[in-house]
Amino acid sequence: MKHRILVPPILLILLVSSSLTANASEPETIAPLADTYVDPWNVNSVYGDRDYLEVSDYANGLCIAFLMFDLSEVSHVLNASFEIKLRLYCFSVADSHIVGVRWCVNNSWSEENLTSILSSRFNRTAPESVVKITNSPEWYEWKVTDFVREAVEENYKKITLTLEVEDPLEGTAASLYASKDQKTQEWLKYSPQLVFTYLEPNANSIDTITKAALGLTATVAIALLAYKLLKRRTRKKQRQKYSRT
């Protein structure tokens, strides 16, 4: 009997849980303001006009990709219910290697002036996420939610993200990605993206939750009262039984 009394509250709890379920919004994508890479073989060269970004590990240093995004383009108010990823299209991989995404807090560079020498003066954080690059052509994604959240909290208007080899594994450790500076309209769809995905509550969820909560409170109270009455009757029957013996 006790289990049957508890069935309605359990069902109502499940109803409340289902009403809290959120739907993922349509992703919002932002294109980079600028993207380029630096090459340790040519420390004074700039590559901002290239239609590709190189990420590699050579004996004398790293080829590092730099991407700058304008955070003011974000239409949503950032909160705890969002996920942000950096998304790039890789069209060439020499050998498998691990690439990480880092935050460069210096936004003073441009495609026309960023060289390997200049970038060596910039501070970069530890990677937020890493991805093993194995195949091409293929889209790859790196989680950057924490970087963007912190940048917004610290009132950065822009954010610079870098891609660099974290583990060369075996072989050459080099990969090429489509940049924003594509030569044909067909290839523009492969440009880098900063992708924002939000969790949105179901329609009328607040009213549903309120009504369900009120119903849950009433149902639990009734169930407890019924349980107490049941226990009282059981004890009364037991006393009557013992009084007859």
C-alpha positions in Angstrom: 0.0 0.0 0.0 2.8 2.4 0.9 4.3 2.0 -2.6 1.0 2.7 -4.3 0.7 5.9 -2.3 4.0 7.1 -3.5 3.3 6.4 -7.2 1.5 9.8 -7.9 4.4 12.0 -6.5 6.9 10.0 -8.5 5.0 10.5 -11.7 4.7 14.2 -10.9 8.4 14.5 -10.3 9.0 13.0 -13.7 6.6 15.5 -15.2 8.5 18.4 -13.6 11.8 17.0 -14.8 10.5 16.7 -18.4 9.2 20.2 -18.3 12.8 21.4 -17.5 14.2 19.8 -20.6 15.9 22.5 -22.8 16.2 22.5 -26.6 19.4 23.4 -28.4 19.0 26.6 -30.4 20.1 27.0 -34.0 23.9 27.6 -33.9 25.0 31.1 -34.5 28.3 31.4 -36.4 30.8 34.3 -36.5 33.5 34.7 -39.2 36.9 35.9 -38.1 37.9 39.6 -38.4 41.4 38.4 -39.3 43.3 35.1 -39.7 46.8 34.3 -40.6 49.7 32.2 -39.5 53.4 32.6 -38.6 56.3 30.6 -40.0 59.6 30.0 -38.1 61.4 29.4 -41.4 60.6 33.0 -42.5 60.4 35.0 -39.3 59.7 38.4 -41.0 57.1 37.2 -43.5 53.4 37.8 -43.3 50.7 35.5 -44.6 47.5 37.3 -44.1 46.4 37.1 -47.7 46.8 33.3 -48.0 43.7 31.2 -48.5 45.0 28.6 -46.0 46.3 28.5 -42.4 49.2 26.2 -41.6 49.7 24.5 -38.3 52.9 22.5 -38.1 55.8 21.5 -35.9 59.3 21.9 -37.5 62.7 21.4 -36.1 63.2 25.1 -35.6 59.7 26.0 -34.3 56.0 26.0 -34.8 53.8 27.3 -37.5 50.9 28.8 -35.5 47.5 29.9 -36.8 46.0 33.1 -35.4 42.3 33.9 -35.6 40.6 37.1 -34.3 36.9 37.3 -33.7 34.6 40.3 -32.8 32.6 39.4 -29.7 30.3 42.4 -30.2 28.7 40.4 -33.1 27.2 37.9 -30.7 23.4 38.5 -30.7 22.6 36.5 -27.6 23.4 37.4 -24.0 26.0 34.9 -22.8 25.1 32.8 -19.8 25.8 29.4 -18.3 23.7 27.6 -20.9 25.8 28.0 -23.9 28.6 26.1 -25.7 31.2 27.7 -28.0 33.4 25.9 -30.5 36.1 27.0 -33.0 35.4 25.2 -36.2 37.9 24.8 -39.1 38.0 22.9 -42.3 41.2 20.8 -42.8 42.0 19.9 -46.4 45.5 18.5 -45.9 47.2 16.4 -43.2 50.8 15.2 -43.6 50.8 12.8 -40.5 48.5 12.4 -37.4 49.2 14.9 -34.7 47.4 16.7 -31.9 46.4 20.4 -32.2 45.3 22.5 -29.3 43.5 25.9 -29.1 45.0 28.6 -27.0 43.9 32.2 -26.0 46.3 35.0 -27.1 45.3 38.0 -25.0 47.0 40.5 -27.4 44.6 41.8 -30.1 46.9 44.5 -31.5 48.0 42.5 -34.5 46.7 42.6 -38.1 47.0 40.3 -41.1 49.5 42.9 -42.6 51.9 43.0 -39.6 51.9 39.7 -37.8 55.2 37.9 -38.1 56.9 35.1 -36.3 59.1 37.6 -34.4 56.2 39.8 -33.4 54.0 36.9 -32.2 56.9 35.6 -30.0 56.2 38.6 -27.7 52.6 37.6 -27.2 51.4 35.6 -24.2 49.3 32.6 -24.9 47.4 30.5 -22.3 47.4 26.7 -21.9 45.1 25.0 -24.3 41.4 24.7 -23.4 40.9 21.7 -25.7 42.9 19.5 -28.0 42.0 17.4 -31.1 43.8 14.7 -32.9 44.1 15.6 -36.6 44.1 12.4 -38.7 42.1 12.8 -41.8 41.3 15.3 -44.6 39.2 16.8 -46.0 37.2 17.1 -42.7 35.8 19.7 -40.3 37.4 19.8 -36.9 36.1 21.5 -33.7 37.7 22.8 -30.6 35.8 23.8 -27.4 36.5 27.4 -26.4 33.6 28.1 -24.1 35.7 29.0 -21.1 38.0 31.3 -23.1 35.1 33.3 -24.6 33.2 33.5 -21.2 36.3 34.9 -19.5 37.0 37.3 -22.3 33.4 38.6 -22.1 33.6 38.9 -18.3 36.9 40.9 -18.6 35.2 43.2 -21.2 37.3 42.2 -24.2 35.7 43.3 -27.4 37.7 40.9 -29.4 39.3 37.5 -28.8 42.4 36.0 -30.5 42.6 32.2 -30.7 45.6 30.3 -31.8 46.0 26.8 -33.1 49.3 25.0 -32.6 50.7 21.5 -32.5 50.7 20.1 -28.9 52.0 16.7 -29.7 53.8 15.8 -33.0 53.2 12.1 -32.5 55.1 10.5 -35.4 56.1 12.0 -38.8 55.8 15.6 -40.1 53.0 17.0 -37.9 51.6 19.5 -40.4 48.0 20.4 -41.4 46.4 23.0 -43.6 43.0 24.7 -43.0 40.8 26.9 -45.1 41.2 30.6 -44.1 38.6 33.4 -44.6 40.4 34.6 -47.7 39.0 32.2 -50.2 39.5 32.8 -53.9 36.2 31.3 -55.1 32.6 31.7 -53.9 32.4 27.9 -53.6 35.1 27.8 -51.0 33.7 30.6 -48.8 31.6 28.0 -46.9 34.7 26.4 -45.6 35.9 29.6 -43.9 36.7 29.4 -40.1 33.8 29.7 -37.7 33.2 30.5 -34.1 30.0 28.6 -33.4 27.6 29.5 -30.5 25.0 27.0 -29.4 22.5 27.9 -26.6 20.1 25.8 -24.5 16.6 27.3 -24.7 13.8 26.3 -22.3 10.7 24.8 -23.8 7.8 27.2 -24.6 5.6 27.9 -21.6 8.0 25.9 -19.4 7.7 28.4 -16.5 3.9 28.1 -16.3 4.2 24.3 -16.6 6.9 24.1 -13.9 4.9 26.4 -11.5 1.7 24.3 -11.9 3.6 21.1 -11.6 5.3 22.3 -8.5 2.0 23.3 -6.8 0.5 20.0 -7.8 3.6 18.1 -6.5 3.3 19.9 -3.1 -0.4 19.0 -2.8 0.1 15.4 -3.9 3.0 14.8 -1.5 1.0 16.3 1.4 -2.0 14.1 0.6 0.3 11.0 0.2 1.9 11.7 3.6 -1.5 12.2 5.3 -2.7 8.9 3.7 0.4 7.2 4.9 0.0 8.5 8.5 -3.7 7.4 8.5 -2.7 3.9 7.2 0.0 3.6 9.9 -2.5 4.7 12.6 -5.1 2.1 11.5 -2.4 -0.6 11.4 -1.3 0.2 14.9 -5.0 0.3 16.1 -5.6 -3.2 14.6 -2.4 -4.5 16.3 -3.5 -3.1 19.7 -7.0 -4.7 19.2 -5.4 -8.0 18.3 -3.1 -8.0 21.4 -6.0 -6.9 23.7 -7.9 -10.1 22.7 -5.1 -12.4 23.6 
